Amino acid sequence: MSNAVVTCYVDTFAVDVPEAFTCFSTWKPGKATNPTNAYFQVVGLGQGNYSYAWLDVETNTVPANCGNQSLCRKSIATETRNDGEATLRVTITDLDTGESKSAQATAFYNDGYN
């Protein structure tokens, strides 16, 4: 469990590659929608039985549709729409040993047109 990290990417029309801890994307007309979705996923876990508890760090709430799973999606808009950033934290618990770990990632979505 010590190798577990959160990756993220902001969904565009390109081939989006998840990055650990921090991800960046730029909106331009015809290249992505605005708003779009940021995807966060736990990687680096070995075989096992885990639970996942997600938290939206900006609002201190549980993100909708992000129940007990290793993947979470959050809507994100650019900074010109008063957003531009999404940070999610997850607490991972090994249900066999009781060990837990928290990890987080931040997605940035910038306006490359206006």
C-alpha positions, -999 to +999 in steps of 0.1 A: +000+000+000+030+023+004+032+027-034-004+039-038-008+073-054-036+092-071-033+100-108-055+125-127-062+138-161-086+164-175-108+150-203-101+167-237-105+155-273-068+145-273-054+112-259-053+122-222-025+106-201-030+103-163-002+119-142+005+113-106-002+140-080-008+169-104-022+172-140-027+201-163-048+207-194-056+238-215-090+246-231-091+258-267-121+259-290-126+226-308-100+209-285-122+202-254-154+212-238-157+237-210-167+225-185-154+190-188-145+162-163-114+156-143-107+119-136-088+107-105-077+071-099-058+052-073-028+033-088+001+013-073-019-010-050-011-047-049-036-075-049-060-071-019-093-060-005-095-022-003-121+004+005-120+040-008-134+072+008-131+102-015-131+139-004-134+170-025-108+192-007-122+225-021-157+219-007-149+194+021-176+172+008-179+137-007-179+140-045-211+127-061-208+093-078-175+086-062-185+058-038-163+030-027-142+027-059-107+034-071-119+059-097-136+093-092-149+119-117-154+156-109-167+184-132-141+211-139-143+244-158-115+268-166-103+297-144-122+322-166-154+304-154-143+309-118-129+273-114-097+260-130-088+236-102-100+204-086-083+186-057-095+152-045-082+132-016-089+095-010-084+074+021-076+039+012-081+011+037-068-024+035-098-044+047-076-074+056-051-056+078-069-023+088-039-003+075-050+030+058-033+057+037-044+090+023-033+103-011-045+132-032-041+148-066-049+182-081-062+188-116-057+223-133-078+234-163-066+267-179-082+288-206-058+289-235-080+311-257-095+341-237 
